[in-house]
Amino acid sequence: MAGMKPSPIGRTVSTTAILACLAAQNLPYSANAQLFDRVIGRANTTSFSDGVAALSSGDIALIGGIYEPPATDARTAIIRASSSGLPIWALTLNSINSYDFGFRILEIPSTDLIAAMYTAAGDTSLVLARLTSAGAVTWMRRYDGSADLSGVGLRIDTSLSPLRILVAGTLSNGSSSSGHLLRVTGNTGALDFNHIYEPPGDLANTISFSDVAFTSTSDYFVTGAILFKGESSRGSDILVARISRTTGDVVWCKAVGFTYLNQSSETGRGIELTASGKVAVIAQTGDPTPPEGPNFPRSAAHFLFDPNTGDILSVSAIRDVELSPAPLSRLSTGQLVACGTRPFGEFDSRAQMWLLSGTDLSVIWRAEYTGNTPVGTNIGHHAIEHLVPSATPAQGLLLAGQSNNSQFNIGATDTLLIRADLTGNDGCAAIITTPPAIVPEYFASSLTLKRSEATQSLSFTTVQLFSTFTTQSACAPTCVGDLNADGFVDDSDFVIFANAYNILDCADPLMRPGCPADFNGDGFVDDADFVLFVAAYNELVCP
């Protein structure tokens, strides 16, 4: 019965036919951008997304990894989805017997995609690739660079011709590491520069870069961490630096930390320039209100720097969050969005996203996403703005990450994708609060960094395979027929119901977990459920 069955009026209907019919009528089953909280995955696999990009068409690009036990290797997974989160195509890339994963993806003006990945295939493990909008690889190259889950920045510089791709990361030097700033041409991936930064003399043994920001006329600004020798018990401090666009030399460099934190590693995770040109940095810290808080003693601090001097202009913080290794994202409103995760209990966590003032980085709101369930693991990895002028709401926020909630998951662990409005509402069960204002005490000191060069650039090929990923809502229905939990019973719900109707048996492994389209609870999605769905569809709005 799967895929085809008699309809209530005696016709034979398939999911493919239904989708084709909706498309012919120009119904927005995959072109809308309504609020949603969903998972994307494959059966019997573990998948996640570390990066998300909003494309000029309104579509969404995701990059992360996929692991299929009992295989010993993992693959980079790149997914293109519609504005409503429905997968269009999925490309997996991997080196044989290696552990590969993608961490950032961006669209360039031609609508091609630039993907940044890491591979464990050899010492030179940073990989950049250019793909067409359909997922065909144009070029792929491997460079100096070390896999560092504390964050890696990818930005596009369109002020130069051809455009340049800029990566800020970390280069391992055995027992130590250095900051790494790489720039390549967008047409071929050829090296433009490959700078390495470390302190002079014997001052420190570890420096890392995690993100870079700039405008078409500014220098480059980076953030990361520095660990001073002899102070490992205190942990690392936040590193922020301005680097000359023309020479690659360091204009100024600051180390920032908190004096009352004895064993807390503080790391700059994301950096962005505000509309007025000031330097905004978000950093992982310990609890900024000693003694340590009662929940999770990790917090996020937000710093605003003078771009000319490196002086700190303002600082704010929020408690109880593991900050994601992702850049800050500036919205068209001038505000900034960040994300992370609040762990609690045993194997439980909640993805979080918060909005910052573009003037002083005060926190406007913070939203925690529960998927309408009391337990489960959601992790927030990357948050950005999503503009779809033809949709309602036209302006939204995307949060990508990882979900491990057996009630809704497709695989062992799935990619999490949430679209919320500018208040943080995802149309599901977001808990939105205004955090108390916290202004932590800090210290800052000036540093000098010396620059050297690396030259490694190698051709690189992987096994390329287009795969099928599926998606479903990760939010319990708010009323009969509302299968994507947006408060309406409409064409988007009809698509979900049609898939379940064609599978029929709730025991079928292809059926969505929990069989939510079985409205009468008899174990089948059949004509009786169709009658209930039609009644709710005619009402449109949930009670």
Beta strands, then each sheet from edge to edge (+ up, - down):
strand 1: 5-6
strand 2: 12-13
strand 3: 36-41
strand 4: 46-54
strand 5: 60-67
strand 6: 74-81
strand 7: 87-94
strand 8: 100-107
strand 9: 113-119
strand 10: 126-131
strand 11: 137-143
strand 12: 153-157
strand 13: 164-173
strand 14: 176-185
strand 15: 191-198
strand 16: 204-213
strand 17: 220-228
strand 18: 237-243
strand 19: 250-257
strand 20: 267-273
strand 21: 279-286
strand 22: 298-305
strand 23: 312-318
strand 24: 322-323
strand 25: 329-330
strand 26: 336-344
strand 27: 348-356
strand 28: 363-369
strand 29: 377-387
strand 30: 395-404
strand 31: 414-420
strand 32: 431-433
strand 33: 443-446
strand 34: 450-453
strand 35: 457-459
strand 36: 463-467
strand 37: 470-473
sheet 1: 1+ 2-
sheet 2: 29+ 30- 31+ 3- 37+
sheet 3: 4+ 5- 6+ 7- 36+
sheet 4: 8+ 9- 10+ 11- 35+
sheet 5: 12+ 13- 14+ 15- 34+
sheet 6: 16+ 17- 18+ 19- 33+
sheet 7: 20+ 21- 22+ 23-
sheet 8: 24+ 26- 25+
sheet 9: 24+ 26- 27+ 28- 32+
end
